[in-house]
Amino acid sequence: MSPAMKVCIPKSDAKVSRHFGKAPEFAFYTVEEGKVTCTEFVPNPGREKGQVPHLIIEHQATHVVAAAIGPQAVGIFHEKSIEVYPDAIGMVDTILERFLKGELKPAVNKSQTPCAGDNICGVKNN
């Protein structure tokens, strides 16, 4: 029997939010034996520094799957042994399915993560 996972995906409607910290809400999926057993949707607590990572940690996520996420958040998650899977662009259901099949690659370190737009992570994407 494999241990349960709790996967967090930032979402905007049915799509993975393009920017982790600005996502309107976060979906938390409890996964046991490769199947989703519980789903919870939690609104974004706000943009104050550290609020979103704290929310993810508070909800005991073991994995974060996102389109773009800043290196500070990745560093915080790695310190808490939360695996981060960046570059996940598309519909939430499809991305979750791909994650469960092992098709997504984790970020090994915080310098491997894309950051969307002009924001506090300091990377400018056109």
C-alpha positions as CSV (number, residue, x, y, z in Angstrom):
1,M,0.0,0.0,0.0
2,S,1.5,3.3,-1.1
3,P,1.3,6.3,1.2
4,A,-1.3,9.0,0.5
5,M,-0.2,12.1,-1.4
6,K,-1.8,15.5,-1.3
7,V,-1.3,17.4,-4.6
8,C,-1.9,21.1,-4.9
9,I,-2.7,22.8,-8.2
10,P,-3.2,26.5,-8.5
11,K,-6.3,27.1,-10.7
12,S,-8.2,29.7,-12.6
13,D,-11.5,28.2,-13.6
14,A,-10.7,24.8,-15.1
15,K,-7.2,25.7,-16.1
16,V,-3.9,25.6,-14.2
17,S,-3.3,29.2,-13.3
18,R,-0.4,30.8,-15.3
19,H,1.0,32.4,-12.1
20,F,1.2,30.5,-8.9
21,G,0.8,33.4,-6.4
22,K,-2.0,35.1,-8.3
23,A,-4.2,32.0,-8.7
24,P,-7.8,32.7,-7.6
25,E,-7.9,29.3,-5.8
26,F,-6.0,26.2,-5.1
27,A,-7.2,22.6,-5.6
28,F,-6.0,20.0,-3.2
29,Y,-6.3,16.4,-4.3
30,T,-5.8,13.6,-1.8
31,V,-4.5,10.6,-3.8
32,E,-4.4,7.0,-2.4
33,E,-3.4,4.0,-4.4
34,G,-3.2,6.2,-7.5
35,K,-6.7,7.4,-7.3
36,V,-8.2,10.8,-6.1
37,T,-10.1,10.1,-2.9
38,C,-10.8,13.7,-1.8
39,T,-10.8,17.1,-3.5
40,E,-10.9,20.5,-1.7
41,F,-10.9,24.0,-3.2
42,V,-9.4,26.8,-1.2
43,P,-9.4,30.5,-2.2
44,N,-6.1,32.4,-2.5
45,P,-5.4,34.1,0.9
46,G,-3.8,37.1,-0.6
47,R,-0.5,38.5,-2.0
48,E,1.3,39.3,1.3
49,K,4.7,37.7,1.3
50,G,4.6,34.0,2.4
51,Q,0.8,33.7,2.6
52,V,0.4,31.3,-0.4
53,P,3.3,29.0,0.6
54,H,1.9,29.0,4.2
55,L,-1.5,28.0,2.9
56,I,0.0,25.1,0.9
57,I,2.0,23.9,3.9
58,E,-1.0,24.3,6.3
59,H,-3.0,22.0,4.0
60,Q,-0.3,19.4,4.2
61,A,0.4,19.2,0.5
62,T,3.2,16.8,-0.5
63,H,3.4,18.0,-4.1
64,V,2.8,21.2,-6.0
65,V,2.0,21.1,-9.7
66,A,2.1,24.6,-11.3
67,A,2.6,26.4,-14.6
68,A,5.0,29.1,-13.3
69,I,6.3,29.5,-9.8
70,G,8.9,31.7,-8.3
71,P,12.2,30.4,-6.9
72,Q,11.4,31.7,-3.4
73,A,8.2,29.6,-3.2
74,V,10.1,26.6,-4.6
75,G,12.8,27.1,-1.9
76,I,10.2,27.2,0.8
77,F,8.6,24.0,-0.5
78,H,11.8,22.1,-0.8
79,E,12.7,23.0,2.8
80,K,9.4,21.4,3.8
81,S,10.0,18.3,1.5
82,I,7.2,19.3,-0.8
83,E,8.0,18.3,-4.4
84,V,7.4,21.0,-7.1
85,Y,6.4,20.2,-10.7
86,P,6.7,23.4,-12.8
87,D,5.7,23.9,-16.5
88,A,2.3,22.3,-16.1
89,I,0.2,24.3,-18.6
90,G,-3.3,23.2,-19.5
91,M,-6.6,22.0,-18.0
92,V,-6.4,21.0,-14.4
93,D,-7.9,17.5,-14.9
94,T,-5.5,16.7,-17.7
95,I,-2.5,18.0,-15.8
96,L,-3.5,16.0,-12.7
97,E,-3.9,12.9,-14.9
98,R,-0.4,13.4,-16.4
99,F,1.1,13.9,-12.9
100,L,-0.5,10.7,-11.7
101,K,0.9,8.8,-14.7
102,G,4.4,10.1,-13.9
103,E,4.6,12.2,-17.0
104,L,5.7,15.5,-15.3
105,K,9.2,16.2,-14.1
106,P,10.0,17.7,-10.7
107,A,12.2,20.8,-10.2
108,V,15.5,19.6,-8.8
109,N,16.3,23.1,-7.5
110,K,14.7,26.5,-7.4
111,S,16.7,27.8,-10.4
112,Q,14.8,25.4,-12.7
113,T,11.4,27.1,-12.3
114,P,9.8,29.5,-14.7
115,C,8.3,32.6,-13.3
116,A,5.4,34.3,-15.1
117,G,5.3,38.0,-15.9
118,D,7.0,40.9,-14.2
119,N,6.8,40.1,-10.5
120,I,8.8,39.7,-7.3
121,C,10.8,36.7,-8.6
122,G,12.6,39.2,-10.9
123,V,12.3,37.3,-14.2
124,K,10.8,39.0,-17.1
125,N,8.9,36.8,-19.5
126,N,7.6,38.1,-22.8
